[in-house]
Amino acid sequence: MSRTGEEYIESLRDGRTIFLNGEKITNHVDHPAFRNAIRTVASLYDYQAEHADRMTFEIPGGKNVGLSWELPDTREKLIARGEASYAWAMQSCGWLGRSPDHVASALAGMITHLEVFEEYSRDRAEALKNYYLYARDKDIYLTFTLVNPQGDRSKTPSEHVKNVFHTLRVLEEKPQGIIVRGAKMLGTAAVLAEEVFVGVFNPLKEFVDDQYALSFALPLNTKGIKTLSRKSYEIGSNKFDSPLSHQFDENDAVVYFDDVFVPWERVFVYKNTGMCRRQFQATAADVLMDIQGMARYAVKLHFLSGLAHQLTEAIGTNEFPAVRESLAELACHATNMEGLFRGLLHNPVRYNEYYIPNRLQLYACQVVLQSIYPKIMENIRKLSGGGVIMLPSNYVDFANPEIRGLIEKTQYSTLLEPIERVKLLKLVWDAIGSEFASRHTQYEMFYSGAHFMALSRVYEQYDWDFAKSMSRGILDSIDIN
């Protein structure tokens, strides 16, 4: 048996604390700001259960869990996990950035390199291994918060002397565990997930910032954890006027830890700045989780290409040479991203008994991903013209005979009926111009961190000696005499 959507929904009725629009929410499952996105995730678990043969594997005890938890000790298993992520991404057309297979894959990637943790601390390695087994066996939905609040980026956390607890840090150490205080972000999908995995991506100074060098995991209903939600794009929406944001707004949040107790069995890194970096960069955490990211991105670009083509057909521009060039560019981006994703699956490197995506190739993909998304949005905006702005205000306009008559006179298309034209252009606007769309552009641009950081990772991984050996060979063959 595999987990069902209803089981997932019931697990979220946990009494956690969420703040939104001046309200303290303790039952968010049925709240109009979150209920549709929660049920979208539930549909993923139902899809997984219905296609268990290609979406799950069996663990000891006979239960089936998602392939994102499986350690890829064969090429076939690496490919299968990628295909499972692709299948899940298809259910949201690529609009769920941090679906349940994302952080699960990161955790699996740490376990493939468990010796990195064992070299650091046997106790912390044992805690990580036990937590992985716990999370895997329950097939839980994890989010993570790896980024420190912005504050003053010219300073490290300990240099914020007026507020040393602006960023999450140790408050007190006890025999049974630690007490932490402070904030972390970006809690993408924190309202959808069951537990949060905390780590650090920001630079920390050794010895100076040790109190901030932490990694642990807790249920999101733990006493003292407070989720500060950003504005909900789902609330007040409907599927006609906001077809994407109505059902795919995974939400983002600041997660504040108000003197929260973390038992030692949930602590994976403690006061070690170097290990905070190694947790992701010296393991397969980032490369396995970004297989999910690349699958989702490839699906999303196919969706946007198809949507743009539908748009130009509806307004009668699809045969214009300049428009065909723009559509071809979109098709190229989608095809290239699909190829990059497939290449990562089929060209792995061997690490001990595991097959891991090539780190350099993945980092290069991330750079491409960040660079092209704003250009894709600009491309579709140019194809749209003013049509996506001049739309009826709300679906209820169609219930008024006088307004409907005017809509039918003004929303003309040789291909579509007026209501179908409005539906299509509403979808285009929700993908490129709404607040939901703007959030996605920002998300894709910073999905892998700031662009200079993504480029820095490529620079560090690239084989410069190999590349220079060719030019050096020619230079060495030149004899001035």
C-alpha positions, 0 to 999 in steps of 0.5 A: 500500500502507498500513502493516499491523498486523504492520509496526507490531508489528515496529517496536516490537521496538526494545530500548527501556528500560521499567521496571515492577514492579521490572523492566527490560523491553527486549522489551515487545511480548510482555510481559503488561503491554502485549501486548494494547494493542499488538495493539489498535493493530495492529488499527487499522493493519489496519483502515486498510489494509482501508479505505484509500479512506476512511482514507488518502491517497497521498503521493509515491512511491505509498504510502498513509498515514493521513488524520491526516497530510494538510494540510486544504486543502479543506473535504472533507479536513477532514471526511474526517480527522474521519470517519477519526478517528471510524472508528478511535475506533469500533474501541475504542468510544472508549477509546483516548485517544491513538491514532496519529492524535492527535499526527500531527494536531498535527504537521500543524497546525504545518505549516499554520502553518509561517511561525510557525516561520520567523519564529522560526528558519529552521533550526528551521522546516526541521527541523520540516518535514523531520521532518513529512515523515519521520513522515508517510512512515513513518506512525509512531505518535507520542506526546508529553510536554508537561507538566513533572513536578508538583514544586512548582507554585508555582515555575517549573522554574529555581526548583527550586534543589535539583534543576534537572534535575527537569524536562527541560532543556539540559545541554550544547550541542554543534556537532551538537546538544544533550544534555538531562536530566530528566523529562517527562510524561504519556507516555500511550501511550509504550509503544505509540508509536515516537517521542516529541514533546517540548514545553512546556505549563507556564508558563515565565518568559522568560530565567529558564527558557530552558534548559527551553524546548525542543521536539524528537522522538526514537525511544523507543529512543534511548540514555538515554531511560527510560520509567517505566510506571505500574501496568498494568491489563492485566497479570493481567487477562482479557477476561471479568472486565476486558473494557476494561482487558484490551485498551485500557489505553494506559498512561501513563508518566514519560519520563526523559531521562538525558543524551540527545543530540538532533541539531539536525535534530530540534530545533524550539524551543530556549531560547525560552519564547514559541515554546514557547507559540506552537508550539501556540497560534499554529498549528493543532496543538491544534485539529487534534489535538482533532478526534481527541479530540472524535471519540473522546469522542463515540463513547465517550459513545454507548458509555456511553449504550448500556451504561447502557440495557443495564444497566437493561434487565437489572435491569428498571428501564428503564421507571421514569420516573426511570431514563428521565430519567437515560438521556435525560440520557446520550443528550443528552450523547452527541447534543450531543457528536456535534453539537459534533464535526460542527459543528467539521468543517463550520464551519471558518475559512480560514487561507491555503489551509487549512481549520481548525476554529474555535478558540473553538468547540473550546475551548468543547467542551473545557470541556464535555467536562471538566465532564460526564464525572464527572457521566456516571460518577455517573449510571451509578453511580446506575443500577447500584446494588449489582449491579456490586459483588456479582459472582463473583470471577473467570471460573474460578468458573464452572468449579467446579460448586458455585460455578456453581450458586450463581451461577446461583441468585443472578445472576438476570435475566428478560432474561439468562442468569446468565453473560450478566448477569455479563458485562454487569455486569463490563463496566459495572464496568470502565467506571465503577468499576475502576482503569482506569475511574478513570484514564479519569475523571482523563484526561478531566477533565484532557485539556485541562489544568486546568479553569481553563486551559480556561476561560481559553482560552475567555475569551481567544478569545470576542468580548466586544465583539460580545456587549456591543454588544447590551446597549450598544445598549439602554443607549444608547437609554435617555434619562433625560429 
